[in-house]
Amino acid sequence: MRKNISAIFVISTLVFLVLCSACVSPFGDQKKQEGGLTQVTVTAASSRISFEEAYQNLKDYRVDSSSVSPDNKRIYYILARDVDDSGNAMSWVFGVNNGMGDRMLIYEKSGWTVFPNSKSTLPSEEIHIDRIVSPSNLITTNKAIIAKSLASTIPDRKDIELQEGIYKLNIYSGNAGKVLTFNATTGVLIT
């Protein structure tokens, strides 16, 4: 019987200590919490890049890291890979010549990749950015035309290519593809 009394005493003491420890808390550290739900805003970093961001980074980019000022890069070719409905792309390819040969500069969120353009030459006509419709404006102003041409397909990917004064919107869906061409200066569809 004595064993039962000591066991009951130990258990009662433990229960008492647990209850007392739950009641003790520092009052000064408590914050008033209102009831209800609160909205949590999560900002996800977009992996897409606007033309303006890519072009600004191209102007600031130095092909030769020892040069003091950004190289004088003449642009002859632009390719936007995997373009969304706002004209933002996963990557931007610029075909440039800075007096040291043709180069393909690829800009992604992770930075620049440089490829010498040894297998082929760049187009002969230089692209003057201040004289063309930006890729984002091309997409947004021609949204209805693009949607109409996509009526029967759901695109897997869209690329925009610019050379010799012509934009080509390449639309890929499965094994099928479609190309829409636009005047780079006016943004008007070429039929």
Disulfide bonds with the S-S distance in Angstrom:
none
